[in-house]
Amino acid sequence: MEPIVPGSILHQVSAPKATIGYKYVHIDRTTKQVQEAEPFDRTPDDNDKDDDGDDNDGLNEFYGRSWTHRTVKTFNPVDAFPQAYNRRPAPILHPDNEIPTFHIQAPQDDIDRLHGYYLQDIDIKANITYITSTDALHFADTKLKLSGRSTRLLTKLSYSINLPKKSSIDGYRKIKLRACGTDPSYIREKLAYDMLSAVGRPGARNNFIRLFINNRAVGLFLLVERYDDNWLQNEFGSGKTSYENGILYQGEGMQRDNRHAADLSFHGNDPTYYQSSAYSVTEKPKVATDNLDEDLISFTKFIDDQLKLDKRSVNSNTTVNAWNDQIDINGYFLNLAMDFLMGNFDNYVQNTNNYFLYKDPIKKRFIYINWDMDMVLGSGPVALRQLIKGDYHQYKGIDLRPLTKASLAVPQLRQVFESQLAIVVQQVFHPNISFPVIDSLVAFLQEDIQWDQSLPRMRQGINFVPFGPHNIDNWFHNNSTGNTVSLPLTIDFIVAADYLIRVNEDIPFQRAIEGPIHHSSLYPLKLWFSKKTNNVLSFISSSSSLFS
């Protein structure tokens, strides 16, 4: 077999149709001796049909994997919650039932500089080949950088890819490759986004990919869409170029330079405060405006007015209508319900962090969008025993953050939230629903996770302990990770110490799913689903008058 283009990891050859079992082998071209071979035989039908029986003649197969297509379950859409987006299909970027491959090629000196100075904000140019079972797409002059803040201290690093202008995969130019470096189950973030999609919420679609850099196997990653103007066009405008997006704000935790937290509290009409805060404008609206802070200030003022409102003196229907004019409040409550069920401590409620507000240009109201859910479902340096409780009143931040405090103070709106919570826990989160999805993902990924765990990492050393020849340069010229110092409300420094220990341990994949795990910073994944479900259902049962 020969590379399809020089330097490619994808090889091809014309060969007779297989009539007996076959396998791929590495052969020394000089001695003709087999150096390595697949430990299994492929049947003649392997490259002709997938496991659904569909014809797939001439698939791109991956060496060492016993399957190319394998059906994997996901969460069914919940009929009670219509979709809050007009999403463009992306069958190439997110192909069903397979794991595509990214091959990144760049000068090795640039690759070494990127990983050696991992705390610095460095862009390099790279050529990328994206390989699915049926496609091989090539992109030159692609921008590659490391992504994340605290995750740069992991030995398995995450990456950000910007394809060249006028290039895309299914209309997407900007994507992230998430290392799943703190999650020995690998699937928490995927489950989080997929559950949000099942309840009709907009958010990043995702799928697993294999990554190679300069012919070196790097590992298994979660490909996640990044939020930008292309994403807005694809998520809300079905990919149509005529779609004119509204403004997109991002809220982040309080910053080291004393920037104010993005907690949606009102601080007057002077934009100076907001411009020096942890809010940022991720995308400007297509229809130009003189004041980019105007919509945000107006929204925080509305929330503040609601907090000061004497509920006894106003018509409740008028109040509900006012909320619906400002924000898709039912949609926000679904995000809130999912955050509560997942124990999402690095979000708006717990940390005024990792959320977006999008001003819908058609309905002229905000849509709340979740982001960055790598530490959910029982993983993180926080008091997980508090997050797994079933009474949402005890979820820290619910009665503190202006948006939740003001909206849940309205009896009709609180009833909407409680009704939605009851539906979500029964139709999405319950083990009867979630466990088959988890089991299917486990079967889908287990060969690739075994492969991933066998690979050396691109950064030497220990997770969260900087090590290497560029320590001084990294720390004194750190322009990428030294910003966020906000701490979630449930931070627990004893658990945080355990977290630092266990992310440097090799926790077997199956134990990460089923247990046992003897760490206060990590629940076995299934235990989180079952225990949280039981706790919430017990609370609902004891508060039946509230949830009726």
N, C-alpha and C positions, 0 to 999 in steps of 0.2 A: 504494500500500500504506500502511496505517496501523499504528501501534504497537498491540500487543494490549492493553496498558494504558499510560497516560501515562508517558513516560520510558523505556519498554522499547526495547531494541535489536532485539527480535523483532517483525517486521511481518507482516501477513497481508492477503490480499484474496481475494475469490471471483472466479475466472476460468474461462473455458472450458478444457476439457482440451486441452493442447497437441498439435497434430498436425504441426507443423514445428519446426525448431530455435528455441530461445529463449535469452535471457540477461537478467540483471538489470542495471539501469542506475540511476545517480543523475541526476535531472532537476531543473533549476531550476523550481520550481512557477510562478514568475512568467513567465519567458520560454519555458518548455517546451523549453529546450535541454538536450541531454544533456551533463552535466559529466564523467561517468566511466562506463565500461561494462566488463563482464567481457571479458577478452581471448579468450574461447572461446564456442562455442555449446553449449548443453545440448541433448541429443536428447530427443524426447518421452518416451522410456523412462526418462530419468534420475530422474524423480521418481515413477516407478511401480515400478521394480524395482531391487534392489541388485545387486552384481556376482555374487551367487549365484543370481540369477533370482527371488528371493522378492518377493512383492507388498509395496509400501511406498507406497501412495497417500497423498499429502499430507504428505510428510516436511518437517521444518524443514531448510532448506538454508542453507549459509553462503556469503555473498557472496565471490566471488573464488576459490572452491575448485571444482575440476573434478569432484569426487566427494563423496558424502555417506557412503556405506558403502564400505569397501575392506578386503578380507580381509587380515589380518595374522597371520603365523605366530607361534607361541610354542613353548616347550619342552614336550615330552610328559612326563607323569609317568613316573618310573622305577619299574618294578614291584617291584624289590628293596626299595624303601623305602616302607612304608605311611605314609599321612598321619598326622601327630601332632596332628590337630585335627579339629573337627567344625564346619566352616565353613558359615555361612549364605550362600546365594546373594545377590548384589548386582547384579542386571542393570541397574538404573537408575544407580547410582553408578559402576559399571564396565561400561558397555555395550560389547559386542564390536564391533570393526571400525569405530569412529567416534571423532571427537574432539568431546566436548561443550564447552559454553561457560558460563563464569561471568560474570555481570554484577553488579558491586558498585556500589551507590549510597549515598552519604553526603554530608553537608554538605562542601563543598569545603574549608572551613577545617579540618575534622577530617582530611581526606585530606592536606592540606598539612602539618599538624602531625605526623601519623604519619610521613611521609617526611622531613620536615625534621629531626625529633629522632629519627633512626633508631637511635641507640644507647641510647635510653631505652625502658622497658617501658610502652608506651602502648596502652590498649584504646580502641576507638571503636565506636559502634553503627552498623550499616549494614543496608540492605535488599539482599537477594541474590536474583537469578533464576538458576536452573540450567536450562540448555536442552540437551536431547538431540535426536536426530532425530525423536523421537515425543512428548517430554514437555517441559513448561515449569513448573517448580516455583518458588514464590515464598516467601521467608522474610523476615519483618520482625524488627527488633531483634536482629540477629545480631552477635555479638562478633567484631571483626576486629583483628588485631594483626600486627606483623612477627614472624617466627620466626627461629630460628637464633642463633648467636653470631658466629663469624667471618664468616658469610655476610652479616651486616648491613653489612659494609664493601664489598660488591659494589654496583654501580650498578643491577643488576637484582635486586630484593629478593624474598625469599620471605615467604609469609603463612600465618597460622594462623587458622582459621575455627572458631568454636563456634556451632552452630545453637542456637536457643532451646530451652529445656526442652519436652519433649513434641513436639518436631519432630525429624525425621531424614530422611536419604536412605538407604533400605534398612536402617534401624536404626542408622546412624552419625551422630553429632552433631559429632564433632571430626575435622577433616581438616587436612592441610597442603598448601599449593601451593608446590612446590619449583621454584626458578628455573632449576636446572641451569646456574648461572652460571659454574662453573669447568670445565665439560665441553663442549667444542665439538662433541662427538658427540651430546650431549643424552641418550644412552640407557644410560649405564653403570649408573646406579642402578636403572633399570627392569630391565635384564638381571639384576642382582644379586638383586633380590627374586623375579623370575620363575624363576631357577635354583634358589633356595632352595625355592620352592613345588614345583618339579619333583621334588625329592628328598624331599618330604613334610614340610618344616619349616614351622611356623607363622611368620607374618610379615605385614607390611603389604601388602595388594594395592594396585595403582596403575594409573593410566592417564593419558594426556595430555589436557589441557584448554586451551582458549583463554580468556584473561582480559581483561575490560574493566572499567575503573573510571570511573564518571561519564561513560560514553560514549567514553572514551579507550581505544584498543587498547593493552594492556600487553604481551601476548606469549603464548608457548607455555610451559606449566608442566606439571610432573608432579604429579598429585594423589595423595597418599599417606595412607593411614589412620593415625590416631594411636592410641597404646595407652592405653586407659582402661577403665573398667568396661563400657561399651557394647561396646568392641572385644573384651574377654575373653568377654563373653556371645555375641557373634556368631562369634568364632573357635573357641571351645571348647564352646559350648552351643547351637550352631545357631540362635542368636537367641532362644532361649526365655527368657521372663522368670523362669521357675522356677530357672534356673541360678544357683547361688550361687558366685561366683568366689572363688578363694583370694587370697593376698597377692601383689602384684607389686612386686618390687624393681628399681630402676634403678641401674646402675653407671656412674659417670662418672670422667673423669680427675682427677688431683690438682688441688686448687683453690688459688687465690691466697691464701686465708686460712688456708693450711697444713692444710686438711682432708686426712685420710689417703686414699690411693688405694684404689679399690674393687678390690683385687687378689685378694680371697677368702682372704687370710691370716688366721690365728686370732690374736686378741689378748685372750684371756681371756673370761670370762663376764660381765664388767661391760659393760652396754650403752652406757656413756658413750662409750667409744672409737668404737663404730659410729655413734652419733648425731652425732659430730663428724667423721665421715668423708665420703667422696664417694658413699656409698650414700644412696638416698632411697626412701621408700615411695611409689610412684606410685599404687597403689590398695590400700586396706585390704581385708581379707577380709570377705565378707558375714557370716560367723560371727565374732562379736566375740572379740577376744583381749586380754588385759591387757598383753602384751608383744609389740609389733610387731617387735622385733629377735630374738625367740627362734629363729625358723626360720633366719634368716641366721647367727646365732652357732652354732647346732647344726651347720649345714652346713660352716662354716669349720673347726669343731673336727673334724668327720669327715675333712675333707681333710688337716688337720694330723696327725691320728692315722695316716692312710694314708702320709703322708710319712715318719713315724717307724717304720713297721711293718717288721719283718724279714721280707721276702717268702719267705725260705727256711723259716720256721717256721709258715707258715699254708697252709691249703688254698686253691688258686687259685680253685676254684669258689665257696668261701665269700666270697672277696674280691670277685669279680665280682658275686655276688648282693648284697653290701653296697653296692656302687656303684649297682646298679640300684634299690635301695631308696631311695637318696638323690636320684638325678637320672636322667633319661632319658639315659643315658651314650651309647648308640648315636646318639641324636639330636644330642647335643652334638658328637660326632665328625663328623657330617655338616656341621654349622655350621663346625667347625674345618677340615674339608677344603675347603669352599667359600671360607672366608677365606684359606686358603693359596693356592688357585688364583687367587683374585681379587686377591691382594696387598693385602688389607684391613689397612692399617696403623693405622687409628683405631678399633681394636676392643679386646677384652679382652686378647688376647695381646700386641699391640704397644703399647697405650696405656691399658690398664685402663679403657676408655671404650666408650660406645655399645652396651651390652648390657642385657638384662633377664633376671631370674630369676623365673619364675612358679611358685608352689606349686600344683600340680594338686590340687584339693580331693577328687578321686575316688581317684587313685592315691597321693596324699600324698607326692609327690616333685616335685622341681624340673624345669622345662622351660626350656631356654636359648633366648633369642630375640634375634636380631640387630636392629640399628637404625642408621639414618643412614649409608647407604652411598653417599654422593655422590662420594667420592674412592676409587674402586677400579679394577681392570682397567687399571692403568698410568697413573694420574693422581695427582699430588700432590707436595708439597715434600719428598720423601724419596728415599732411594737406591733407585730402582726396579730397578737392576741386582742388588740383593740380593734383592728380593722376587720376581724372575722366575726364580730358581733352582729346580731340580726336586727337590732333596733337602730334604724338610721338616725334617730335623734342623738345617738351616742357617737356618731361619726364626726370626728373633730373637724370644725370648719363650717359645718352645715349652718350653725346659728351665728357664724362670725362673718363670713364673706357677704358683702352687700347684695350680690345677685341672688344667692340662695336664701338669705335671711329675708329679703324683701318679697320675693316671689312666693315662698312657702308660708308667709304670713297671711296670704289671701286664702281663706278656707276653700274656695272652689278650686284654686290651683293646687293646693296641698292634696285635695282629693284626687285630682288628675295624676299627680306624681305617685301617690300611693296605689292607685289603680294600675298605672303602668308598671310599677315595681312588681306587683303581684303577677302580672302577665309575663313579664320578662323572666322572673325566677322560675316560673312553671314551664314556659314554652321555649326557653333558650338555655338557661343556666342549669336547670335540674339535671342530675346525673343520668336520668333516663334519656335525655337529649344530648348532653355534652360528652358522656363517656364513649358512645360509639364514634363520635367525631375524633376524640383523642386516640382511641384504639386504632382507627384508620390511619391517622397521621403517624402513629408509632410504627406501624407496619410499612408505611410509605417511606419513612426516613431512616429506619434502623441501619441499613447498609451504609448510607452516606454519613450518618453520625459516627459509626465505627471508623470509617475512613477519615473523617474530620479529626477525630480525637487521636489518630495515629500520626498526624502531621506536625512538624516543627512550626513554631509561630514566627511571624515576620519581625516581631520585636522580642529581643532577648530579655530575660529577667523574670520578675515575679509580678503578678497582677497588683496594681496600685502601689508598687514599690519601684520608682524610677531606677533604671539600671542601664549603663552603657557608656560609650565613649563621649557622648555629647551632653552629659548631665548639666554642666554649667551653662552651656548655650541654651539648653531647653528651659531651664528655670529662670534665667535672667533675661531671656528674650521670648518669654512665653506670651504669645499674642492670640492664643486660641482657647485655652482651657481655664484661664485665671479669672473668669468673670463671675459666674454664679456662686454665691455663698449662702443663698437662702436655704433654710432647713425646713422640712415638712413638720407639721404640727405633731406627728407621732414619732419623731426621731427618738431613738433609744440608743445611747452610746455603748451600752453593753452589747446590744444586738449588733450595732455597727462593728464592734470589734469581732464578733462572731462572723459577720459578713465578710470582713477582710480575710479571715482564716479560711472560710469555706470556698471562696472563689479561687483559692489556690489549691484546692483539693480536687481530686478526680472522683466526682460523684457519678456512679454508673447511670446510664440513661434510663434503664428500667426502674431503678430506685428513685430517680427524680420524678417519675410518673406515679409509681405505686407506693413508694416508701419501703422500709423506714429510712428516715433522714434525721440524724441527731444534731440538728442545727436550729437555733432560734430564728435565724434569718431566712429560713426556707421551709415551706410546707411541701410535702409531696403533692403534685399537681391535683390528682384525683381527690385527695383528702380536703384540699381547699374547696373544691366544688361541692363535695358532699356535706362538709361541715357548715359552710356558709349557707347552703341551701336549707339545711335543717334549722339553722338559727333564724333565718329570715322567715321561713314558714311557721316556726313556733311563735315568732313575734306577730306575724299576721293573724295567726289563730287566736292569740291572746288579745289582739286589738281588732277583732272582727267588725266592731261597729265603725271603726275608722276606715276599714278597707271594703266596706259594703257598697 
